[in-house]
Amino acid sequence: MLRLPEFNLLEPQSLYGALTELAEHGDQAMVIAGGTDLLPNMKHGLREPKVLISLAKIDELKSIELDAQGDILIGAMAPLASVAASPLVRSVAPALASAAGTVAGPQLRSMGTLGGNVMLDTRCQWYNQTHFWRQSLGYCLKKDGHVCHVVENGKRCVAAASNDTVPALTTLSAELDLESLGSKRCMPIEELWHSDGAANKKCAATEILTRIRIPKTPDGHRGAYVKLRDRGSIDFPILGIAVRLDLDEDGLICHADQVVIALVARPTRIKGVADALHGLRPGSAEFTAALDQVAIDARRQCRPMNNIPGDAGWRREMIKVFTRRAFGKAAGSGE
């Protein structure tokens, strides 16, 4: 049985209290949301905080609401199950509702939070193992070692971003509210990422993600998220694709987007999608032909690595299949 190491648990009841504790304890502390990823990582010896600062009792971080401008505001502590089931999210941001509903299983979605999924640590089949396993291997670049087992002589970690909700949020042009003691800032989600899998987020250890903002979507907005995994539940993605289609008053595509996850250390936006599908009617022969080319282009732009389970070549071929499936689902033609 894997056991948790000793740590002190702090449970502030306000955001200010959490920020104060985080500033006070510095590198010895970590923030815990639902704990569905952090606690297993602590059992494996991947994370070793002396202090955990829980956000569970901060009610102001749990809301899902529409503001006066029509933007969706989701607190970082909103459970994934609530995001997936929210009538507001399902109607205005269907790709996000779909993505949140695919994370892990029902019990973990009840505990896990949207903010926790956005801030999820990168994953690698050489890293997400027990301490005994990693010690026998000689550790890796991401934790305790100096070797990358994925890229021979690699000097940078290539652990994969595996956040299901991130590609959907990226297609939705979401913004992140980040706070530290005495400081606030708002960041477009696409600016959050580094390409280094060991530390793939551009935020300070003293900052807390407090809210996710989703700009108002047009009436003709459609979106979808599809996920490749070994089992139909529980598993992290070995490929995740979110797509967006916005239709004008005539039912023609005026904007399109596609973002892929679980390949490299940051989400990958597929180039050329908007131009390829602009002016087409979903379901038409022209749309189907263009979609075939979009799927080919997506495969060409993505190069999965041997960083998570599943043959990298097979995962790359599945990009074509899941691109067609995602756009078909968004267009209303099913899977």
Secondary structure, 3 states (H helix, E strand, C coil): CCCCCCCEEECCCCHHHHHHHHHHHHHHEEEECCCCCHHHHHHCCCCCCCEEEECCCCHHHCCEEECCCCCEEEECCCEHHHHHHCHHHHHHCHHHHHHHCCCCCHHHHHHCEHHHHHCCCCECCCCCCCHHHHHHHCCECCEECCCCCCCCCCCCCCCECCCCHHHHHHHCCCEEEEEECCEEEEEEHHHCECCCCCCCECCCCCCEEEEEEECCCCCCEEEEEEEECCCCCCCCCCEEEEEEEEECCCCCEEEEEEEEECCCCCCEECCCHHHHHCCCCCCCHHHHHHHHHHHHHHHHHCCCCCCCCCCHHHHHHHHHHHHHHHHHHHHCCCC
